[in-house]
């Protein structure tokens, strides 16, 4: 997983449409992972009786930012730079 995370940004140098699609899928998977981690962390903190709202806000913001990154990779300006 670490190798995949470190190698993924290198796909930006490969100017093909499929590399852009792979980056989008990775961003959406990362957002899903952040959401799953947030849910698990909130449940654990609730069971322990600890405050959980700040953790949920932070991880929710990170997931939203990552999802936005995936959506921005589908913008017209980016698609013009990555031909079919």
Buried (B, 14 or more C-beta within 10 A) or exposed (E): EEEEEEEBEEBBEEEEEEBBBBBBEBBBEBBEEBBEBBEEBBEEBEEEEEEBEEBBEEBBEBBEEBBEBBEEBEEEEBEEEBEE
